[in-house]
Amino acid sequence: MAKLSVSMDASLVKLIRRAAAEEGVSLSTWLAEAASQRARQRALREAVAEQARGRGTMTAEEASRLVEAARASSRVSRPRRKRA
């Protein structure tokens, strides 16, 4: 696993730390999942654009298949239950 250093506004860091704590995940995990989600969204936009360039307008059925394929390759993070 690679490590990196990032800079961001202190108020954003506070929001992210709170979100990670509420979801019961580490800050690193929260950030990695957020980045992964953004990358998947970008890949989906690029796939839609490529489809449009190659075949013209996408049908609703083609769009649905593309979205389903993206969902199938996605992970959903669920908050951990807090221990009593």
LINBELNOR-V589607 format. One record per helix or strand. SS is the DSSP state (H for helix, E for strand). FROM is the first residue (numbers start at 1). TO is the last residue. If there is no record, write none. Layout:
SS | FROM | TO
SS | FROM | TO
This chain:
H | 10 | 23
H | 27 | 55
H | 60 | 72
